[in-house]
Amino acid sequence: MNHELKIRAFFHDPIDKPLQISGHEARAAEYLQALGLMPVADDKDVKHADHLASAVERVAFPQGEQVDFCREATLTHPLGSGSLSLTETAYGFTYLKPDMDAVKSTVKRALIKIKERSGNDRKKLLLDLWRNLPEELKQFEEDNFRLGNVWNLLPAETRIPHHSVFDHCWLTAAVA
């Protein structure tokens, strides 16, 4: 098993992509570098895995359609009919568009902490990311952006917000 390929596949999209789609490729590369890995431009294995994961998770959607998740933050469940609006104060939470520099700093701090625990062992790094990255981000987020547990639910596809970016990235890594 190529653990480094799986880590690169996981970070083909940054976990903060729903917060700002523009520039997400550059952020993904920065996060890989924070883990001591070099991004591979046009990695065919990663692209193939991403396409397969996307096909499994999503129904066809018109290409021109866009959703500004920071303005219309809504979460849905793939099997339920309800939705959760993060912009309504009825839930005791109002989504605030975060400062992306602060988000990047938060993600990098979490990644560096995990990297330090794993050393140069790529298998340990992969497993530590899988098991602990959501918790690390939750702790940082609660102090800074109040997303907390919602971080784990940020949608991979803002037009169809029924599966998380974490789910998509891990499925891509599994396929790679």
PyMOL commands that set and color helices and strands:
alter all, ss='L'
color gray80, all
select helices_A, chain A and resi 3-10+17-19+24-34+44-57+89-91+100-118+122-144+148-153+165-175
alter helices_A, ss='H'
color red, helices_A
select strands_A, chain A and resi 74-76+83-85
alter strands_A, ss='S'
color yellow, strands_A
deselect
rebuild
show_as cartoon
